[in-house]
Amino acid sequence: MTTRQVGGVLVAAALMSGCSGELRVGVVLPETGGAAVYGTSIKQGVQLAFEHGKAKGTMPAGLIVEYRDSQSLPDVAAALAREQYDRGALAVIGGVTTAEAQAMIQVANQAKAVLMSPSASAPDLSRNSMFFFRTCPSDDYEGPQIVKILTRSPDTRSVLIIQESGPYASGLLPVVLGEMRKRNVAVSGSAPIQMTDADWERKLHDRITAQQPPVALVCASGDNLLAAVRSLRAVRFAGTIVTPSGVAAREIIQQGGAALEGVLFPMVALNWIEPKEEIVKEFLASFRSRYGVAPDVFAAQGYDAALAVGMAYAALRTRSGKELQLRLKGLGEHWGVTGTLAFDDYGNIKHFPRTYWIRNGNVDDFERYLEEEKKEIQRRWEELMSGRR
């Protein structure tokens, strides 16, 4: 630990021992309900980060961390966040979904305390609060990468969009549509996800048959995302299927099985095959040892959310949410497992997605795959030419 880190931890310890009371962090995540497919992994990452930070002395040793289940309900998430702020928490890690984050931001603003989201990506979230931070790329970053994937073939001039209702799609779609207009790509049709409609798959089949789109974008998350992809497979859609990064959740991939093979999506760049940073190596080994499975990107973003909050607590000079958010913005030189902990002026992590896909039941770097394929073709060509000499 550096002298500067030691000093920060000592100051935090002094704050805890003084009249201001104990240092507390609330963690409000969907452990049950529809969003639990994300909340479970995120909680595992959060727990591991706090354990590592306290063991290494990079976080206050007496930091109190309390976990609560939002049940995937925005009003419950907001009430639990208020409870944590009222008990003295300067930060709550939560707002896993856009809907939960929207409800919790209002409470964070009233408390003048930090809300750190590991996964809510809607652009407006960061514009509505000086106290909102996130360790996932904003849709302002993910949306353009989605369109880059959609237009991977220069012949793509139209896209079928299958969308869920609600705040998540309302945040992502405007970014996607704006980027599509820049590239002169049209929407061939839009199909709302209506899984309660017994005729929904038939209507989807009729639309695909009539329009024959080369690409389909599923603008949804969780169960809706998986249901839409399954429906596309059921009606034998022959084109490319593109989704947001929500498809990369471990439980989604396990549930989706063969239906998700070949699905393309944007995700923050992760070098987990041959990691160079020690923090990444430790995270991968510790996670597998602790939980018996490999982490997904949501566990990693949860880890970084807790890491950032814990390190910012250790650097506190005065006990306030405003001071904490200033300390969070000063972490740019520190590394997490998804990259540097560099937040912009609006609390957005400065990470840029690249293209991934589901291959053999795993998340695989599609861009790296293409590079390896090109090298293999070049190698075979050189062998063929050498044999003709």
Buried (B, 14 or more C-beta within 10 A) or exposed (E): EEEEBEEBBEBBBEBBEEEEEBBBBBBBBBBEBBBBBBBBBBBBBBBBBBBBBBEEEBBBEEBBBBBBBBBBBBEBBBBBBBBBBEEBBBBBBBBBBBBBBBBBBBBBBEBBBBBBBBBBBBBBBBEBBBBBBBBBBBBBBBBBBBBBBBBBEEEBBBBBBBBBEBBBBBBBBBBBBEBBEEEEBEBBBBBEBBBEEEEBBEBBBEBBEEEEBBBBBBBBBBBBBBBBBBBBBEBEBEBBBBBBBBBBBBBBBEBBEEBBBEBBBBBBBBEBEEBEEEBBEBBBEBBEEEBEEEBBBBBBBBBBBBBBBBBBBBBBEEBBBBBBBBBBBBBEEBBBBBBBBBBEEBBBBBBBBBBBBBBEEEBEBBEBBEEEEEEEEEEEEEEEEEEEE
